[in-house]
């Protein structure tokens, strides 16, 4: 018997990750599926994808993830791989459809003046969802990004920070943070920045309505995913700005 899908109300009561962030994470699985149907041993990319998928399905439905985990492990062990692949992909599509039905795909998250903690929590969840890399673009970023957000990342990951002002604040904090937490952190300065963006694992891009350091403090702001078909081009543009930027 198929386990029931979570309702919007129960989702908000029992899950750590907001539905918008979870929905975009699930969509990114479809964009980055490495080709799992063929026979033979899986490599690091395939195992990482299955681990990420299992974690996201667990966030969506703790009941559904029990069978999903078994199917993913059978796939990795090349046991009835074709059938288990079909079940895994069906569950991912089911989760996406359920979330889209409960939460409009284009809703994003809007934060009114003074909703500082709500924004802090939502951005924290987004940053903590990264499994491999983060690329944060914010011309007015300061050391708040370390204390408020990067300290909550689950494991050391490759992190790039592209900013314009508050160089001294970022430089000192980056060195101290990396000495304690490890990982790879690079910071660069560019005067050609206008957007405020967070790239997660190279396949998600989130747009911020205001700088991280003071978002929602005085004016309304938002946190919204960029359409999946635009992520690669947006990342290409900001990779170019990164290459031209000055290391700090």
Secondary structure, DSSP 8 states (H G I E B T S, - for coil): -------HHHHHHH-SS-HHHHHHHHHHHHHH----SSSS---HHHHHHHHHHHHHHHHH-TTHHHHHHHHHHHHHTTSSHHHHHHHHHHHHHHHHHHHHHHS-TT--EEE-TT-HHHHHHHHHHHHHT-SSEEEEE-TT--THHHHHTGGG-SS--EEEEEESS-HHHHHHHHHHHHHHH-SEEEEEE-S-----EEEETTTEEEEESS-TTTTTTSS-EEEEE--HHHHHHHHHHHHHHHHHSEE-
